[in-house]
Amino acid sequence: MLGAAAHSAQQRQVVSCGCASDMRRVCDLCAGAGAMFVACSLSCLERHLAEQHGEDACARESSETRARICLAELNRRLAGSRQRYHEHRQQVMALALETTGPAAGPAGDIAIFGAGNGSDLDLPRLADSFREIHLVDLDAEALERARQELPTGLRARVIPHAPVELSGFMSRLDEWGDSFPDDATLGRAAFAAARAIVAALGRDFDVVLSTGALSQLIVPFHRAWLASSASWERLDAAIVAVHLATLVLSTRAGGRGVMAFDVPSSKDPRPTALLGQLQLPGMASLVQEPRLTSPWSWDLGGAVQLVYGLTFRRSTNG
């Protein structure tokens, strides 16, 4: 398994840098073209970018910057697709509001990780229960689109946090592309990444909600690298660890964490694996009542995705 780029290569003509070394890089600017360019190193990739994409300003940017631009373009294309999120949105909102009962008015706060365009959120409904709604994402423009149609009074209570890069590793796209780190280095980087994300937010929240972000966090790496199956598995495990730690550490003592995440099929082992990670010694002291919901189907129009919810309560003594 070499990631999305390698699968695509099976169907397109592949042009390489010509070196005898293993191919490790993919030209993301060639995506959609008739040929696919692969390179053994960052230096060979940069030479290709200068020679073949010199007129494109993105060719002079880092892999991280190009990944950010790609994400922003994708969000702009999907901005008008809110209707296809309707049933999925209902499920996500039910999870987010699961323990919120009748009150004299909105109280507390919620942080939504990977909020994007807000297509899977009902912000007015959330505002009935929460005094503040914090939207966290890499794409600042997408968060503004999520806020722009809200009444002025409500918009002031919807607070954007961007750019916040949730995988924790996108800045390593160039550094790790030529040489993937060993387990010890990866583990230290994951711990530091989760801490940095939480520090950047500067606070914790009564409820944290991750809305389908998990499966998207590895996509920039698939677009940029060719790697072994073992390397992809290690990177995926590290990204999962960063995201779970970010959610837990961002949840106020006694507060709730919710993660909605998609899987290819009901046979996918990820749901039980994620639940198991919250029950490991390091996490078990921080969370209580970890629970996996029954899945629901999300019809994307041409594809049906299976989605699970994972919930927990932050320990008051962890």
Beta strands, then each sheet from edge to edge (+ up, - down):
strand 1: 13-16
strand 2: 25-26
strand 3: 35-39
strand 4: 109-113
strand 5: 132-136
strand 6: 158-161
strand 7: 205-211
strand 8: 251-263
strand 9: 287-292
strand 10: 296-299
strand 11: 304-314
sheet 1: 1+ 3+ 2-
sheet 2: 6+ 5+ 4+ 7+ 8+ 11- 9+
sheet 3: 6+ 5+ 4+ 7+ 8+ 11- 10+
end
